[in-house]
Amino acid sequence: MDNFTYDRAGSVEDAARAGAGGAAIAAGTTELINWMRLGIAAPEAVVDISGLDLRGIARDGDVLLVGALATLNEVGTSDLVRADAPVLAQAALKAASAQLRNRATLGGNVLQRTRCPYFRVEAANEARVPWPCNKRVAGTGCAALDQPFSRAAILGWTQDCVATQPSDPVVALAALDAVAEVQGPDGAREIAMTEFHLSQEEGGLDEETRLAPGEVILGYRIPVDAASRGSAYLKVRERESYEYAMVSAAVCLDHADGAIRSARVALGSVAQKPWRLSRAEAALEGAALDEATVQAAMDAAMEEARPLPGQEWKPRLAANAAARAVMMAGGAI
């Protein structure tokens, strides 16, 4: 690990100026330290924002407000979140281990880098990366194209990269139609969580989010409605404890008398962003809440998937996970 300077931000403005100047912004540090250890990042300066007042969880009319520095355990155990957005509470508690959830923040969690093993290799410099990875060494290629693994993208990827975004809460935030409040050197703005991340087709290799240099996430605004209250999160992983998803599904469902009024469905670990199934959402509006109808809508939505050779199973897994999450949200499972 290289030497770096460390400072504690006295305000969001201080942090934004430091970030715009190239400093790494640290909150819980559960991810930043890994980047530095692996050689993914080598900042000359680190600015700590953990002392800023960005931690609260509150209700303001029909909006749930969650601060960026709220820890995953605080989000997952909050009575407000559990009542108004249970999908987010469930996703937060399915992320990492209990120890990490006590440190990891909601703001930092959504900024994770991919868990692709070809990207996460420990290599102090470019010359020591042992295989092609365009994200680590531009122009070398993508080893995952020839060596498929369970968390490769099936949507939105390019020949340059098949990495996926590994966050659990970000999938829930996308299904909830949440908005991130951010502030940078040029002032404050909002970014819809459905647009916060970029697929490889949208952002190329270098741009993974719509955050501008120096912008700090302040918190999230989550609309509270019947669908957000009737929501559920399903995570399919190789083991139940401390593992990233092969596929995850977040669903917000408004239903009554066996019929679906509206549905919002997002998939995780299938792209470099949470992937909303807009085609399925439209098909489910006004449809019966039964397994056959829901499964047919999800199967049709996954026709656009492009799995790598050897991963032909993954679109089926994604469709099944999404269908099961809908039935969970509807209380049918």
MIGU-705639 format. One record per residue (C-alpha): residue number from 1; x, z negated, y negated. Coordinates in steps of 0.25 Angstrom, whole numbers. Each point is the difference from the previous one (the first is absolute). Example, Ala and Ser with C-alpha at 12.3 -4.5 7.8 and 13.67 -1.06 7.14 Angstrom:
! residues 2
(1 (49 -31 18)) (2 (6 2 -14)) 
This chain:
! residues 333
(1 (0 0 0)) (2 (5 4 -14)) (3 (2 -10 -11)) (4 (-12 0 -10)) (5 (-5 -8 -12)) (6 (-12 -9 1)) (7 (-10 -4 -11)) (8 (-14 -6 -1)) (9 (-10 8 -8)) (10 (-6 -9 -11)) (11 (-12 10 -2)) (12 (-5 13 6)) (13 (6 8 -12)) (14 (13 -6 4)) (15 (-1 5 14)) (16 (-5 14 -4)) (17 (12 2 -9)) (18 (9 -5 11)) (19 (-6 9 10)) (20 (0 12 -9)) (21 (15 -2 -2)) (22 (2 0 15)) (23 (-1 -14 5)) (24 (-8 -3 13)) (25 (-12 -9 -2)) (26 (-1 -11 10)) (27 (-12 -9 3)) (28 (-1 -6 14)) (29 (13 8 4)) (30 (-4 2 14)) (31 (2 15 -1)) (32 (11 1 -11)) (33 (10 -8 8)) (34 (-2 9 12)) (35 (2 12 -9)) (36 (13 -5 -5)) (37 (5 -5 14)) (38 (-3 14 6)) (39 (6 8 -12)) (40 (-13 6 -4)) (41 (2 -6 -14)) (42 (12 -5 -7)) (43 (-5 -5 -14)) (44 (10 -4 -10)) (45 (-10 -10 -6)) (46 (-12 -8 6)) (47 (-11 -6 -9)) (48 (-9 -10 7)) (49 (-15 0 -5)) (50 (-4 -12 10)) (51 (-2 -9 -12)) (52 (-10 8 -8)) (53 (-14 -3 0)) (54 (-6 11 9)) (55 (-4 -8 12)) (56 (-15 -4 -2)) (57 (-12 5 8)) (58 (-13 0 -8)) (59 (-14 6 -1)) (60 (-4 7 -13)) (61 (-15 5 1)) (62 (0 11 11)) (63 (15 1 0)) (64 (10 -8 9)) (65 (14 -3 -7)) (66 (12 -2 9)) (67 (13 -2 -7)) (68 (12 8 5)) (69 (8 -13 3)) (70 (-11 -6 9)) (71 (7 -2 14)) (72 (-6 7 12)) (73 (-4 -14 5)) (74 (-7 -3 -13)) (75 (-8 13 1)) (76 (-3 -2 14)) (77 (-5 -14 -1)) (78 (-7 2 -13)) (79 (-15 -4 0)) (80 (-3 11 -10)) (81 (7 11 7)) (82 (-6 -4 13)) (83 (-14 1 -6)) (84 (1 12 -9)) (85 (11 8 7)) (86 (2 -5 14)) (87 (7 13 4)) (88 (12 -4 -10)) (89 (0 -14 6)) (90 (1 5 14)) (91 (11 10 -4)) (92 (8 -10 -7)) (93 (0 -9 12)) (94 (4 11 10)) (95 (12 3 -8)) (96 (14 -6 4)) (97 (1 -14 5)) (98 (-5 -13 -6)) (99 (13 -3 -6)) (100 (2 13 -7)) (101 (-14 0 -5)) (102 (3 -13 -7)) (103 (10 8 -8)) (104 (-4 14 0)) (105 (-9 4 -12)) (106 (-12 10 -1)) (107 (8 7 -11)) (108 (12 1 8)) (109 (-6 3 14)) (110 (-6 14 -5)) (111 (13 4 -5)) (112 (7 -1 14)) (113 (8 12 5)) (114 (-3 7 13)) (115 (4 -7 13)) (116 (5 13 6)) (117 (12 -4 8)) (118 (8 12 -5)) (119 (-1 -5 -14)) (120 (1 -15 3)) (121 (14 1 7)) (122 (10 -9 -6)) (123 (11 9 -7)) (124 (8 -5 -12)) (125 (1 14 -6)) (126 (-4 14 2)) (127 (12 4 9)) (128 (-4 -11 10)) (129 (-15 4 3)) (130 (1 5 14)) (131 (-11 10 1)) (132 (-7 10 -9)) (133 (-10 -7 -10)) (134 (-3 7 -13)) (135 (-5 -13 -7)) (136 (14 -6 2)) (137 (8 12 -1)) (138 (-7 12 -7)) (139 (2 13 8)) (140 (4 -5 13)) (141 (-14 2 7)) (142 (-10 -10 7)) (143 (4 -5 13)) (144 (-14 -5 3)) (145 (-5 15 1)) (146 (7 1 14)) (147 (0 -15 4)) (148 (-15 -4 -2)) (149 (-4 -15 -1)) (150 (-13 -7 -1)) (151 (-1 -1 -15)) (152 (3 14 -4)) (153 (-9 7 -10)) (154 (-11 9 5)) (155 (-6 3 -14)) (156 (7 5 -13)) (157 (14 1 6)) (158 (10 11 -2)) (159 (12 5 8)) (160 (8 -8 -10)) (161 (-6 -14 5)) (162 (-10 -6 9)) (163 (1 -14 -5)) (164 (-13 -9 -2)) (165 (-3 -11 -9)) (166 (-1 -13 8)) (167 (-7 -10 -9)) (168 (-13 -6 6)) (169 (-6 -5 -13)) (170 (1 14 -7)) (171 (-9 6 10)) (172 (-11 -10 -3)) (173 (2 2 -15)) (174 (-2 15 1)) (175 (-13 -2 8)) (176 (-4 -11 -10)) (177 (2 11 -12)) (178 (9 -11 -6)) (179 (8 3 -13)) (180 (14 -5 -2)) (181 (3 -5 -14)) (182 (14 4 -4)) (183 (9 -2 -13)) (184 (12 7 -4)) (185 (9 3 -12)) (186 (-11 9 -5)) (187 (-12 -10 1)) (188 (-10 -3 11)) (189 (-9 9 8)) (190 (-8 1 13)) (191 (3 7 13)) (192 (-11 2 11)) (193 (6 -5 13)) (194 (-5 13 7)) (195 (10 7 -9)) (196 (11 -10 -1)) (197 (8 5 11)) (198 (4 15 2)) (199 (1 8 13)) (200 (12 8 2)) (201 (-8 12 -3)) (202 (-3 -6 -14)) (203 (13 -7 -4)) (204 (11 7 8)) (205 (11 -9 5)) (206 (3 -9 -12)) (207 (-14 -4 -6)) (208 (-8 -9 9)) (209 (-9 -7 -10)) (210 (-5 4 -14)) (211 (7 -12 -7)) (212 (9 4 -11)) (213 (14 -6 -2)) (214 (-1 -14 -5)) (215 (-15 -2 4)) (216 (-4 -13 6)) (217 (-13 -3 8)) (218 (-8 -11 -7)) (219 (-11 -1 10)) (220 (-12 7 6)) (221 (-15 2 -5)) (222 (-9 1 12)) (223 (-15 4 -2)) (224 (-9 -9 8)) (225 (-12 6 6)) (226 (-8 0 13)) (227 (11 9 7)) (228 (11 -8 -4)) (229 (-7 -13 5)) (230 (-3 7 13)) (231 (14 5 3)) (232 (10 -1 12)) (233 (15 3 3)) (234 (5 5 14)) (235 (15 0 3)) (236 (5 7 13)) (237 (14 -4 3)) (238 (9 -1 12)) (239 (-1 -15 0)) (240 (-9 -10 -7)) (241 (11 -8 -7)) (242 (9 5 -11)) (243 (-1 15 2)) (244 (-3 12 -9)) (245 (-12 8 3)) (246 (0 13 8)) (247 (-14 2 -7)) (248 (-8 -9 -8)) (249 (-14 2 -6)) (250 (-7 -6 -12)) (251 (-15 1 -2)) (252 (-10 -4 -11)) (253 (-14 2 5)) (254 (-14 -1 -6)) (255 (-11 0 10)) (256 (-14 -5 3)) (257 (-10 2 11)) (258 (10 8 9)) (259 (3 10 -11)) (260 (13 2 -8)) (261 (-3 1 -15)) (262 (15 2 -3)) (263 (14 -1 6)) (264 (14 0 -5)) (265 (10 2 11)) (266 (16 0 -1)) (267 (10 2 10)) (268 (14 -6 0)) (269 (13 4 7)) (270 (-4 14 1)) (271 (6 5 -13)) (272 (9 -5 -11)) (273 (-13 -5 -7)) (274 (-13 -6 4)) (275 (-8 11 4)) (276 (-15 0 -4)) (277 (-9 8 10)) (278 (-9 6 -10)) (279 (-6 10 9)) (280 (-4 -11 10)) (281 (-6 -8 -12)) (282 (-9 11 -4)) (283 (-4 2 14)) (284 (-4 -15 2)) (285 (-8 -1 -13)) (286 (-15 -2 5)) (287 (4 1 15)) (288 (-3 -9 11)) (289 (9 -12 3)) (290 (3 4 14)) (291 (12 2 8)) (292 (-2 15 3)) (293 (-3 4 -14)) (294 (12 -8 -6)) (295 (9 5 10)) (296 (-4 15 -2)) (297 (3 -2 -15)) (298 (14 -6 2)) (299 (3 11 11)) (300 (-4 11 -10)) (301 (8 -7 -11)) (302 (13 0 8)) (303 (0 15 2)) (304 (9 2 -11)) (305 (11 -9 6)) (306 (13 6 4)) (307 (7 -8 10)) (308 (14 2 4)) (309 (3 5 14)) (310 (-2 -12 10)) (311 (-9 -7 -10)) (312 (-13 8 3)) (313 (-6 -14 4)) (314 (1 -5 -14)) (315 (-12 7 -7)) (316 (-9 -5 12)) (317 (5 -14 -2)) (318 (-2 1 -15)) (319 (-15 6 2)) (320 (-3 -11 10)) (321 (6 -11 -9)) (322 (-8 5 -12)) (323 (-13 0 8)) (324 (2 -14 6)) (325 (3 -5 -14)) (326 (-13 6 -5)) (327 (-7 -7 11)) (328 (7 -13 -3)) (329 (-4 1 -15)) (330 (-14 2 5)) (331 (-1 -12 9)) (332 (-2 9 12)) (333 (13 -5 7)) 
